[in-house]
Amino acid sequence: MSFIPAIEAATIPATDGDLPGGAGGAGGITGGLNDIDAFAYEQLLFHASVVQAVCSGLIAGQLGEGSVRDGVKHVVVMLVVTLLLFTAIDLL
């Protein structure tokens, strides 16, 4: 993923005029972002995508074929697509 490392590396130096009263703040607007765990965010995004695939697949089965049980095939397809996309992103 290219977004998370870019955020991880982003910092704006603090100046006395950043906040009212000259408080500045530690590291400006992005202070503390260097301390984030990029792997944890990647895992969070992956798990959110898996939950989204399962729920959307079940709803697609209910709306498309009239039964949540029929949504299992949609779930399988969406999970495979999610896994392939995250694998491709990791390879880049």
Secondary structure, DSSP 8 states (H G I E B T S, - for coil): --HHHHHHH------TTSSGGG---TTGGGTTGGG--HHHHHHHHHHHHHHHHHHHHHHHHHHHHS-SGGGHHHHHHHHHHHHHHHHHHHH-
